Amino acid sequence: MLTAQGVRDDMDQLAERIESVTGNLQTLSGAAMITELEQLRKGMETAAPDVIGAYYGTLRVREQFEQMIACDDWAKRHFWRVFGWQMAIMALLLLIGVTSAGLVVMRVPWAVWMDSTLVICTWWGAVGASLSGLHALYMHRQRGTLSQNLDAWLWAKQLTGGVLGLLAAVALEVTAAASSGHGVTSTGLPALAAFLAGFSERRFLRYLQIRFGRPLESATPVAVPLRAPSSK
């Protein structure tokens, strides 16, 4: 039989369970569910308690709590899978970098192209993108916002980072040639620019828009509307 005291005990037990579990979960806090249970508990302390409403309200909070636990369990398993292949890609990039550097040092004839600035900047852009992807993956796990929609972005992260690293090297070369009349002589500065472009693609794309978008807009001829001949 449904009684007011039984509903109170059920709410208290659920609140204790939520507080004990959400303290260990790396997801969104259960404070909202605790607050809702407290409101239901206060409604039970009135002269005419709404037992039925409090009972179904407790069931609703319990369902939300169970869903949160299920989502957290999925996020833990999914996080380690995605983290694993992200680390594998990072290890592959490091292996490629070490191997390329070794072939260049040994002066292997067919490996000369690996020492070019564009190839180096492409590699650094991919490395920066990998580190950015790992950081974003960790932050989404901490905030409880990890989802399968993040997978496609992470899969393409290294590719876009390499392309943006290449664009960073070209943009730096164009800027240096326009300001001083000659290009960049060392590979250190282009490599740093490529790494930063791969790590934060949004800021780099915003920089490209500000740096090269305005000159193009100013060079675009403005169409002057033709005036219709006035009738006298």
N, C-alpha and C positions, 0 to 999 in steps of 0.2 A: 504494500500500500504506500502511496506517495504521501509523505509527511513533510512538514516544514523543517523539522530537525534533520531528517534524512537528506534533504536537498542542501541544507547548510553544511552538513558533514561532507557531502559529495563535492561541494564547491571548495571547501577548505583543503581536502585531499588533492584536488586538481591543482589548486594554487601552489601547494607545497611541491608537487611534482614538476610543475612548470618552472618554479624558481630553482629547483635542484638540477634540472636538465639544461635549461638555457644558460646556466652559468658555465657549462662546459662546451656548448656549441659555438662554432665560429660562424654564426648566422645572425640575422636580425634579432634584436632582443625581444623577449616575451613580455615586455612591460605593458604593451597594449592589451594583451590578454589578461594580465594580472589586474589592470585597471578596470576592465570590463567585469571581471569576477567581483571586484570590490564594489562596483556599482550595483551588481545583482545582490550582493550580500547586504548592502545597505537597504535595498528594497525589501529584504526579508525581515528587517528589524522594525517595520511599521506595525501599526495596530492591525491592519488588514493586509498581510503579506500576499504577494502574487506568487503562489507556489508553482503554478503551472508555467508562468512566464519565466521564473527563475530556473525551473527544471530544463526547459527547452533552451534557454540562454546558456546554461552550463553545457548542454550537449553541443551547442554550436561552438563554444570555446574549445571543448575537447576535440572536436573534429578539426579545427584550425591547428591545434597543437599537434595532433597526429600527422597532419599534412606537413607541418614544419619539420618534424622529425624525419619523415620519409624524404623530403627534399634535401635535408642535410646529409642523410645517408647516401643519396644519389650523388650529391656534390662532392662528397669525399672520394667515392670511387672514380667519378669522372675526372676530378682534379688530378689524381695520380696518374691516370692514363694520359691525359693531355700533357701534364708536366713531364712525363717520361719521354714522349716523342719530341717535345720541345728541347729537352736536354740532349736527346740523340742528334737532333739537327744542329744544335750548338756544338756538340763534339765533332760532328762531321765538318762544320765550318773551320773549327780550329785545326783539325787534321789536314784539311786542304791548305790552310794558311801555312802550317809548319812544313808540309811537303813542298809547297811552291817555293817557300823561302830557301829550303835546302837545295832544290834543283837550281835556283838562281845562284846561290853561293858556289855550287859545283860547276857553274857555267855550262850547263847542258844546253846545246845549241837550240833545240826545239822548244826550250822553256824560257826563251828570252822575252816573249810577249807577256809572261807572268809578272815581269818587273815593271810593266808600264803603269803609269799613274791611274789610268782609267780602270784597269783591272784591280789595282790595289784599293781604289775608292769604292768600287762595287763590292768588294769583299768586306771592307769596313762598314759600309752601309747595311749589309746583311747581318753583320755581327751586332751592330747597334739595334737593329730591328729585333733580333733574337732576345737581347737583354730587355728591350721594351716589352716584348710579348710575355716574358717570364714575370716581369714586374706587374703587368696588367692582370695576368692570370692569378697571381698571389693576391692582389688587391680585390679582385672580384670574389675570390674565395673568402677573404676576410669580411667583406660586406654582405655576403650571402646572395650575390647577384650572378653567380656562375650559371651559365646556360649553354645550350648547344649552339645558340646563335654566335657565340664567341669563337667556335671552332673554325668556321670559314675565314674569319679575320686572322686567326692565328696561322692557318695554313698558308695564307698569302702574304704574311708579314715579312718573311725573309725575301721573297721575290720583290715586293714593293720597296723594301729597304735597300736592296741592291740597285734598283732603278733610281731611287732618290739619291743614293750615294753617288751614282754616276752623274746625275743632274747637278748635284752639289759641286762636283769637280769641274764640270763645264761652266757652271755659273761663276765659280771663283776665278776660273781662267778668263772668262769674258770681262769680269769686273776688273781684274788686275790689268788686262790689256787696255781697257778703256781709260783707266786712271793713270797708269805709268807708261804705257806704250809697249810693255813686254809682259809675257806670261809669268806664271809662278815657277820658280826654278826648283824648289824642293817638293817632296811628296808629303811632308809632315802636316802642313796646313791643309791641303786638300783631303788628306785622310781623316783629320779631325773634323772637318766640315762634313765629310761623308758619314762619319759615325753619328754626329749630332742629327743629321738629316734622317738617317735611318731610325734613330732612337725616338725622335719626335717629329713625325711626318707632318702633323698639322701646323706646327710652327714654321717648318721649312716651306711648306706650300704657301703659308701666309706671307712669308718673306719673299718668295718668288712673285707673288701677286703684287706686293708693295714695290719691290725693286724693279721688276720688268713690266708690270702691268701699266703703271702710270706713264712711262715713256711711250708705250704703244698707243695709249689712249690720246696722248697729246699729239702724236704723229698722225692720228687718223683724221683725214679731212672731214670737216663739218659741212654737211649738205645745207646750202642756203635755199630756202623755199623761194620759188619763182612767184613774183607778184603778178597778178592778173592785170592786164592793161585797163586803165581807167576809161570808162565811157563818158564822153562829153556830149 
